[in-house]
Amino acid sequence: NYILLTLLGVLMYVTQVVMSQLPNIEAVSLLIIVTTCLLGVKALFSVYIFVICEIFTYGLHIWSINYLYVWAILVIAVLCTRKFASREFFALLSAIFGLLFGTFCSIPYFIMGGFEGGIVYIIQGFWFDILHCVGNLVLTFILFNPLTNVLDKAIKKYITITNGKKPTTAPTPPIIPSTSNA
């Protein structure tokens, strides 16, 4: 399971890097929503693999502090709603998360710069949050169902749920016919 979770975290990182030229348009929120819907709280492992990759690439900054908690907020929101939600619901949730992303990230600025510092940070980033909101809405609305289906099939195909026990038998390797007559 850790291999899949690690790969999902790396996928989050790669999509973030590939889409980094677009202002606050990212697929990380979508990937976190889908991963959480299918794997539950285990999605946090993938989230923190993503965060570690980001920190190794870009170094430690104030946003590093934000990333330690802001993505967990999205995981918690999905965990609380995943049983009765739909593509439309998650598109809306993702949009709201994008709109509030700057506000969530303002906490260190409130601590370091006081009330005024936090408010200034939120106001300065408002237009980026609007872009984040629209990008999340569109990406999640279009890609939630196909991505969920693909990931669900991959999980069912490659991961055996063993309830904490090791499988008793290993799969039998295929027999490859010999081409020599020796």
Beta strands, then each sheet from edge to edge (+ up, - down):
end
